[in-house]
Amino acid sequence: MPNTLVYFVPAKGRVHVKPGHFSIYTVNHDFRPAAMAVPLGSTVTFTNLDELLHNLYSATPSSTFDFQFQASGQSISHSFTHAGLVLIGCSVHRSMELDLVVVPTPYVSQVSADGHFVLHGLPRGPGQLYFWNPRVGLVPSNVSAPASDLTQSLVATKPAVATELNAGQIR
């Protein structure tokens, strides 16, 4: 399933999360990538590559921001200091949606098209393995690392394409 992320949070011990710098672009009235995970404390730079204005914002509790109007070629950076899902949109183009998952762990991987993933260097012992997809949400599983094989089924409950509610009824 595209845009599926998996990450592991150990039940015991302190996890050292290394923040990084990441980039997200607005292209053709869309976000690139449309979903991504970043470590807690990371900074994301949003760059407008469209020839029109965007107004990126988040109303997510603990991660609220409003960049106001962003011109073509302009970049704005924001640091994410709370773990969890951050929903980002554009107040000008309501169909633009970005799902940003801020993870409290360095153990994160993207699931491949054939459904496989690899997490390296996991500490031994119990913890939570989280699967996340924008169409499914967050699915936790109790595991004990290291696990050689794990099977998890995800059932998509939302449509693949987001549309505005009642967009055709506005007069």
C-alpha positions as CSV (number, residue, x, y, z in Angstrom):
1,M,0.0,0.0,0.0
2,P,1.6,3.3,-1.0
3,N,2.6,5.9,1.6
4,T,2.6,3.3,4.4
5,L,5.1,3.9,7.2
6,V,6.2,1.6,10.0
7,Y,8.0,2.5,13.2
8,F,9.0,0.9,16.5
9,V,8.9,2.4,20.0
10,P,10.6,0.3,22.7
11,A,8.6,-0.2,25.9
12,K,11.7,0.4,28.2
13,G,14.8,2.6,28.0
14,R,15.4,6.0,26.6
15,V,15.4,6.3,22.8
16,H,17.8,8.8,21.2
17,V,15.9,10.6,18.4
18,K,18.1,12.5,16.0
19,P,16.2,15.4,14.4
20,G,16.9,16.2,10.8
21,H,16.1,18.7,8.0
22,F,13.5,17.6,5.4
23,S,11.9,19.2,2.4
24,I,8.3,19.3,1.1
25,Y,7.3,21.0,-2.1
26,T,4.0,22.3,-3.5
27,V,3.8,21.2,-7.1
28,N,0.7,21.4,-9.4
29,H,-1.6,22.2,-6.4
30,D,-0.3,19.2,-4.5
31,F,2.3,18.3,-1.8
32,R,5.4,16.3,-2.8
33,P,5.6,13.9,-1.0
34,A,1.9,13.6,0.1
35,A,2.9,11.8,3.3
36,M,6.1,11.3,5.2
37,A,7.6,10.6,8.6
38,V,10.1,12.8,10.4
39,P,11.9,12.3,13.7
40,L,10.7,14.4,16.7
41,G,12.4,17.8,16.7
42,S,13.0,17.9,13.0
43,T,12.7,21.0,10.8
44,V,10.7,20.8,7.5
45,T,11.2,23.4,4.8
46,F,8.1,24.0,2.6
47,T,8.9,25.4,-0.9
48,N,6.3,26.6,-3.3
49,L,7.2,25.5,-6.8
50,D,3.8,26.5,-8.3
51,E,3.4,29.8,-10.1
52,L,0.6,30.9,-7.7
53,L,0.1,31.6,-4.0
54,H,-0.4,29.0,-1.3
55,N,-1.3,29.5,2.3
56,L,-0.1,26.4,4.2
57,Y,-1.5,25.8,7.7
58,S,-2.1,23.2,10.4
59,A,-4.9,23.2,12.9
60,T,-3.5,20.1,14.6
61,P,-3.3,20.6,18.4
62,S,0.3,21.0,19.5
63,S,1.4,21.7,15.9
64,T,-0.6,24.7,14.9
65,F,0.8,27.2,12.4
66,D,-0.3,29.5,9.5
67,F,2.4,30.5,7.0
68,Q,0.2,33.2,5.4
69,F,0.6,33.6,1.6
70,Q,3.7,31.9,0.2
71,A,4.8,33.2,-3.3
72,S,6.3,31.1,-6.1
73,G,9.8,30.1,-5.2
74,Q,9.5,31.1,-1.5
75,S,10.5,28.6,1.3
76,I,9.3,28.6,4.9
77,S,10.7,26.3,7.6
78,H,8.9,24.9,10.7
79,S,10.2,22.7,13.5
80,F,8.0,19.9,14.8
81,T,8.3,19.4,18.6
82,H,5.4,17.1,19.4
83,A,5.0,13.5,18.2
84,G,2.0,12.4,16.3
85,L,0.1,13.0,13.1
86,V,0.1,16.6,11.7
87,L,-2.5,17.4,9.1
88,I,-1.3,20.2,6.8
89,G,-3.5,21.9,4.2
90,C,-3.7,25.0,2.0
91,S,-6.5,27.5,2.7
92,V,-6.4,28.6,-0.9
93,H,-6.6,25.1,-2.4
94,R,-8.7,23.0,-0.1
95,S,-7.9,19.7,-2.0
96,M,-4.3,20.0,-1.0
97,E,-3.6,17.7,2.0
98,L,-0.3,16.5,3.6
99,D,0.0,13.9,6.3
100,L,3.1,14.4,8.3
101,V,3.9,11.8,11.0
102,V,6.3,13.1,13.7
103,V,7.8,9.9,15.3
104,P,9.4,9.7,18.7
105,T,11.9,7.1,17.6
106,P,14.8,6.5,15.1
107,Y,13.4,3.2,14.1
108,V,11.2,4.0,11.1
109,S,10.9,2.6,7.6
110,Q,8.7,3.1,4.4
111,V,6.8,0.0,3.4
112,S,7.7,-1.1,-0.2
113,A,5.2,-1.6,-2.9
114,D,5.2,-5.4,-2.3
115,G,4.5,-4.9,1.4
116,H,7.9,-5.4,2.9
117,F,9.9,-3.3,5.3
118,V,13.1,-3.5,7.3
119,L,13.9,-1.9,10.6
120,H,17.6,-2.0,11.6
121,G,19.3,-1.9,15.0
122,L,16.2,-2.4,17.2
123,P,16.9,-2.8,20.9
124,R,15.9,-6.2,22.3
125,G,12.7,-6.4,24.2
126,P,9.0,-5.5,24.0
127,G,7.6,-2.4,22.4
128,Q,5.0,-1.1,20.0
129,L,5.2,-1.5,16.3
130,Y,3.1,1.1,14.5
131,F,1.8,0.9,11.0
132,W,0.5,4.1,9.5
133,N,-1.2,5.0,6.2
134,P,-3.3,8.1,5.4
135,R,-6.2,5.8,4.3
136,V,-6.0,3.5,7.3
137,G,-4.7,5.6,10.2
138,L,-2.4,4.3,12.9
139,V,-2.4,0.6,13.7
140,P,-0.3,-0.5,16.7
141,S,0.9,-4.0,17.4
142,N,2.7,-5.3,20.6
143,V,5.9,-7.0,19.5
144,S,9.1,-8.2,21.1
145,A,12.3,-7.2,19.1
146,P,14.0,-8.6,17.3
147,A,11.3,-10.4,15.3
148,S,12.3,-12.2,12.2
149,D,9.0,-12.1,10.3
150,L,5.8,-10.2,11.0
151,T,2.6,-10.1,9.1
152,Q,0.1,-7.2,9.4
153,S,-3.0,-6.7,7.4
154,L,-4.2,-3.1,6.8
155,V,-7.7,-2.4,5.6
156,A,-8.2,0.9,3.8
157,T,-11.4,2.7,4.9
158,K,-11.1,6.0,3.2
159,P,-11.1,6.9,-0.5
160,A,-7.8,7.2,-2.2
161,V,-8.6,10.7,-3.5
162,A,-9.8,13.4,-1.1
163,T,-12.4,15.8,-2.4
164,E,-14.1,18.9,-0.9
165,L,-17.4,18.2,0.9
166,N,-20.3,19.5,-1.2
167,A,-18.0,21.2,-3.7
168,G,-20.5,20.8,-6.5
169,Q,-23.3,22.3,-4.4
170,I,-21.8,25.7,-3.9
171,R,-23.6,28.4,-5.9
